[in-house]
Amino acid sequence: MSSNSDGAEIENTIVIGSGPAGYTAALYTARANLSPLVIEGFAWGGLLQQTTDVENYPGFPDGIVGPDIMQRFRAQAERFGARLIAEEAERVQLADGSDPAHPGVHRVWVGDVEHRARTVILAMGAEHKKLGIPGEEELSGRGVSYCATCDAAFFRDAHTVIVGGGDSAMEEAIFLSKFASHVTVVHRRDEFRASKIMLERARAQANIELLTPYRVTELVAGENGSLGHAALVNTQTGEEREIPVSGTFIAVGHEPQSALVRGQIDVDESGYVIVDGRSTRTNRPGVFAAGDLVDHTYRQAVTAAGSGCQAALDAEWYLRDTPGVPVPAEMPVGDPAVAQWAPATSAGSS
């Protein structure tokens, strides 16, 4: 950490976000002695905080519940010197060279408190789009899911529903069909938005049924408190029907949480932050993006964590190699990747 000409402290790195990407970025920058400031948000932990059993994260052969694994992510980053603020970043002003008073310094506000940094790692993630129908929130984790790749194995030989009509819905249905005895894909229009090839693949699966034009109006618990059936209505005739199911997967898209930086950082038509090639560099020097804020393809905890590692290393490289940006005195010399193995100064060696 250093000071500006006006005496204000300048952080080496600010991480905005607290899912697997954010905490991994915090861990790696902390291990490089950069003492990152992590603005977690009130609901820290990302989407895994809303997940029950996690069985596909490496290193946990017996599985682990989502809140527990995120607590471990958090504690590990904190152990090596990450400083955590469980509040929301409300506004940012990212340096573009036009402010002579703060050259190369990014500004982030938490309430009325301003924080300044030479690098910022954006890891705000993406939220599942929801149907907003009765029972959806109440049965989340008890039959309602937003990720077949994550949860399909819990529905072996079960009757299930996929809600959606695009390629993602077809991909989810095809994957789910390997486990469930029957998969009903419900779409509100006659025509699916999915590509022809994805539709053909879905239709080729004997246990996948395509049901149109229907809309799911309610998800209802069974006697055991988990999902028991889905209530549907025909969008053209108004006919109502019920489907007994134990699993419903919502596949109507994601919303990247990029509103905080839109207008300053380049985003695509869906709102995902655009990065340079396979790096995490954005269009603003010293600003990096990771996790589901960038990834509209894989959207897995393990890929988000890897992306957070990349962002941390990119930020370290920037601090070391950019002319006019002071190299932090605490930062180990040499390759940032090698620096991860440097002895920690305050928390003991690994």
N, C-alpha and C positions, 0 to 999 in steps of 0.2 A: 504494500500500500504506500502511496506517495501523496504529496500535497500539490495543489495547483498554485498559481501565482497569487490567488486571493485567499490562500490558506486552507481551502476546503480539501478534505481528504479525497483521494481518488483510489477506488478499488482496482485491483488487478483484473478481476473477473466478477461479473454479476451473472448468476444463472436465474432465469425466470421460468419457473415450472418445477414440478416435483414428482413426475412419474419415473419410470425406469431410466429414461433418457436424462432427465434433469439430475437425478441423484447420482447416476454414473458419471456425468460431466463434473458434478461437484466432487465426487470421490477422486477422480483423476487429477483435477486441478488442485485439490487439497494435497494430494500425495506429491505434487510438484511444488509444494510450499507457496502456493499462490493465495491461500486463505480466502477462498471464494465466498461471496455473499449470495445466499440462495433465497430468493423470494418465492416461497412455496405456494402461496395462496391459502385460503382458509381450509379448503378441502384437499389437503396435501395427500399425495400418494397416487393420483391419477385414477384411471379406470380400474386398476387392480384392487382399489379399495372397495369396489362394488362387486368383486368376484369372490365366489366361494372357493372351491377347490381348484388349485393350479397344479396340473400334473405334467405339464410339458416344459417347465423351466429346468434347465440342467442343474444337477447338484442336489435335487430333492427327490430321491427315488420313491419315497412314500407320499409325495405331494405335499403341498402346503397351502393354507388359505391365503387369499389375496392380501388382506390387511396385515398378516404376519410377515409376508415377504417384503412388503413395502416398509414396515417398521425396521426390518433388517437393512434394507437399502439405506434408509435414513440414518440409522445409528452408525453404519459403517462410514458414511460420508462425514458425519459429525465427529466421529472418533479421530479422523485425520485433520480436523481443523476447519471444516466447512461451517459457516455461521448461518443459522436458519432464521428466517422471519416468516411466521405463519400468517401472512396477510397478503392482500392482492396488490400487484403492480397496477396502478391506475392510469399511468401516463408515461410515455417515453419520448425522449428527444434524442434521436440517433445522429451522431456527428456525420456531416457530409463535407466538411472543409469550409463551409460558408460562415461559420461562427468564429471570428478571430479570438473571442474571449475564451472559447473552450475548444481549441483545435484537437481533434482526435479523441475527445472525451464525450462519452455517451452519458445521458442523464435519465434516471428512472425515479419516478415518484411513487412512494407508498404513503397514501394519505397526503399530508402536507410536507412530509419529509422527503427531501431530495437526496438521492444517492448518485454518485458519479463513478464511472469505470472506463478503463481503456479497452476492455473487451466485454461483450455481452453474448451469452449463449441463450438462445430462445428454445424453450422446451415446453411450451404450453399445451401440446398434445392436440387431440381431436376428440369430440364428443359424438357418441352414437346419436343419429337422428331417431327420435322416438315417435310412436304413433299417438301418444297422448290420450289413450283410451283407459277406461276403468280396468283395474287389475294389473296393468302393465308394471307400474312401480311396485305395487304390493307383492307381486309374484316374481320380481327380478331375483334371480338366484335360486328360485324354487320352481323352475320350469320355464321361465322366460330368460332368454339369452340373446346376445347380440353378436356372438362369434361361434359358428359351428366348428371351426378349426380348433377352438379352445375347448368346447364343451360337448362335442358330438359323442364322445366315448361314454358319457353318462347316460346316453339314451339308446343303449343297445336293445334291439328288438322292441322298440317303442313306436307308437304312432306320434308323428310330429308334424309341425306346420312351419313353413318358411313364408314370411310376408315380404313381398317385393317382386319387381319385375325386370330388373336389370341383370347385367352379367354377374354382379356380386351375388345376387340372389340365386342364380343358377349354379355358380361355383359352390355356394354354401349347400345347396340342395344335393348336388352330386357328391360332395364330401360326406354329408350327413347320411346319404343313402347307403353308405358302406356299413353303417352301424344300426340305424333305425329300420324297423320292419316296413314302415310306410312313411313317405314324405309327401305332404300336400303343399304345393306352392300356390299361395293365394295372391292374386293380383286384381286390383280394382278396375282395370281396363280390359277390353277384349284382346288387345294386342300387347305383347311384351316388348319392353325396350331393349331386351337382351339381344346380342348379336345372333345371327342365324346359326352359327356353329355351336354357340353355347346352348341354344334352345334344342338343337338336334342332339347334343350330348345328354341333356337332361331327359329328353323324351326317350332316349335309348335305354334308360334305366327302368327296369320293370317295376320297381317299387316307388317311382316318382309319379305323382299325379299333378297336372296343371289345372287349376280351378280359377275360372274367370266368368264374368266380371264381379268379383266379390270383394268386400271390405270387411276386415275384422273390426267388430264394434266393442267387444268386451272379452277379457280373459278371466275365467272363473275358476276359483279354487275347488278342489275335490274334498272328500272327507278327511284326507290326511293333511290338508293345509297347503299342499302343492297344487300345481296347475291340473285342472280336471277336464276342462273343455274350453273351446273357443267359440264365441258367438259371431256369426257372419250375417251379412245382408247383401243381397244382390243389388248392385248399384243401378241397374236398369229397371228391374221389376219390383224391387222392394221385398222380395222373398227373403225370409229369415231361415237360418238353419244353424245347427250346432254340430261341431266336430269334437268327439272325445279325443283328447291328446294329453300327453304328459310333458311335451316340450314344444315351445314356440320360439322360433328364431326370427328376430326383426332384422331385415336386410334392406333398409331403405336409404342407406348412405351414412356418411359421416360429415361432421362440421368441424374443420380445423379451427382452432381457437386463435386465429391470427388477427382479430379485430384490433388488438392493441398496437400493432405495427403497420397496419395497412396504410398506404399513402407514403410510407417511408421505406418499406421493404417490398421487393417485387414478389407478387403472389400470382398463381395461375387462376384460371377462370373459376375453379372450385374453392379458392382461398388458401390452397397449400403454398407454403413458402418455397420459392424457387432457389435452389442452390447450384453452385458451380460444379458441374460434372459429378464425380463421385465424392467430392469434398463436402463439407458443411458450410462453406463460405457463401454468404449472401451478397447482394449488390452493394452493401455498405461495409467498408473496411472495418475490421474489428468486430463484426457482428456475425454470429454463426447460428445455425438452426439445426435441430436434431429431433428424432423421434417421429411420432405420428403427426406432428406439425408439418412434416416434409413428406412422409411416407403414405401414399394412398394405395399401395399395393400389398405389402406384407402385414403391417399393423399388428405385430406380435411384441410381447414384452422383451423377448431376447433380442430381436432386431433393434428395438428402441434403445436398449442398453448399449448395444454395439455402436449405434449412431451417437449416443452421448459420449462414449469414449472418443470417437472420431472428432467430435466438436471440441472436446477438451484439448486434444493434441493439436488441432488446428489453431485454437486460441493461444496455446503455448508457443507454437511456431510464430504466430503473429507478434507476440510480445518479444520474442527473441530476435526476430529478423527484420522488423519494419523500421526503416529510418525515421527518426523523430519521435519514436515511442520508447521511453526509457525502459530498459530491461529491469524487471524487478530484482532487487538485490538478493532476495531469498531464493530466486529461481535457480535450480541446479544447472550447471553448464552442460553443453552437449545436446545430443538428439533428444527431443521431448519424449519419445518413446522410451529411450534409455533412462530418462529422468524419473520415470515411474518407479524405478528400482532404487532410487537414492534413499538413504536413511531419512526417516521422518524426523523433523527437528523438535517436535513437541509431544508427539504421541508414541515414541518408541518405534523401533524398526519392525518391518513386517516379518 
